[in-house]
Amino acid sequence: MIDDRKSKTEREFQEYRRGSTPDYLVKRKEQWQRDEEERIRNIPDPDMPPGHRKMPDAERLQTLEHLRTVEQDLIRQLQGLPVCVSTMRARQQKADIERRISEVDEATKIFSRPKVFVKLDT
């Protein structure tokens, strides 16, 4: 009998529908969370030097792809040169192509980073 009462009370306690959080508090909590996310989004990047902006990823990847195609074209031009470069013009052309390839390599290294900062136009 006591066990029946105890189990009945326990069952009633388990089945009892507890109160819920009022809607205005739920909405306020969601608003606070959105405000905090926006505040975090608007914090400037600590790595960004003054007078610069972060390049968007889409633009960075597009530039990187362009640099890779330019590098492939330069390598094809270099491979098209004769093996024995005897004239002054051919030497200059080879040196120019090699210099441009090294510049493209440096730019590729820069744009391969996850964050690229570009100077603002002022």
For each residue, the residues with C-beta under 8 A, 3 or more apart:
1: 4 5
2: 5 6
3: 6 7
4: 1 7 8
5: 1 2 8 9
6: 2 3 9 10
7: 3 4 10 11
8: 4 5 11 12
9: 5 6 12 13
10: 6 7 13 14
11: 7 8 14 15
12: 8 9 15 16
13: 9 10 16
14: 10 11
15: 11 12
16: 12 13
17:
18:
19:
20:
21: 25 26
22: 25 26
23: 26 27
24: 27 28
25: 21 22 28 29
26: 21 22 23 29 30
27: 23 24 30 31
28: 24 25 31 32
29: 25 26 32 33
30: 26 27 33 34
31: 27 28 34 35
32: 28 29 35 36
33: 29 30 36 37
34: 30 31 37 38
35: 31 32 38 39
36: 32 33 39 40
37: 33 34 40 41
38: 34 35 41 42
39: 35 36 42 43
40: 36 37 43
41: 37 38
42: 38 39
43: 39 40
44: 48
45: 48 54 115
46:
47: 115 117
48: 44 45 52 53 54 117
49: 52 117
50:
51: 119 120 122
52: 48 49 117 118 119 120
53: 48 117 118 120
54: 45 48 115 116 117 118
55: 59 60 63 116 117 118
56: 59 60
57: 60 61
58: 61 62
59: 55 56 62 63
60: 55 56 57 63 64 111 116
61: 57 58 64 65
62: 58 59 65 66
63: 55 59 60 66 67 111
64: 60 61 67 68 108 111 112
65: 61 62 68 69
66: 62 63 69 70
67: 63 64 70 71 104 107 108 111
68: 64 65 71 72 108
69: 65 66 72 73
70: 66 67 73 74 104
71: 67 68 74 75 101 104 105 108
72: 68 69 75 76
73: 69 70 76 77
74: 70 71 77 78 97 100 101 104
75: 71 72 78 79 101
76: 72 73 79 80
77: 73 74 80 81 97
78: 74 75 81 94 97 98 101
79: 75 76
80: 76 77
81: 77 78 85 90 93 94 97
82: 85 90
83:
84:
85: 81 82 90 91 94
86: 90
87: 90 91
88: 91 92
89: 92 93
90: 81 82 85 86 87 93 94
91: 85 87 88 94 95
92: 88 89 95 96
93: 81 89 90 96 97
94: 78 81 85 90 91 97 98
95: 91 92 98 99
96: 92 93 99 100
97: 74 77 78 81 93 94 100 101
98: 78 94 95 101 102
99: 95 96 102 103
100: 74 96 97 103 104
101: 71 74 75 78 97 98 104 105
102: 98 99 105 106
103: 99 100 106 107
104: 67 70 71 74 100 101 107 108
105: 71 101 102 108 109
106: 102 103 109 110
107: 67 103 104 110 111
108: 64 67 68 71 104 105 111 112
109: 105 106 112 113
110: 106 107 113 116
111: 60 63 64 67 107 108 116
112: 64 108 109
113: 109 110 116
114:
115: 45 47 54
116: 54 55 60 110 111 113
117: 47 48 49 52 53 54 55
118: 52 53 54 55
119: 51 52
120: 51 52 53
121:
122: 51
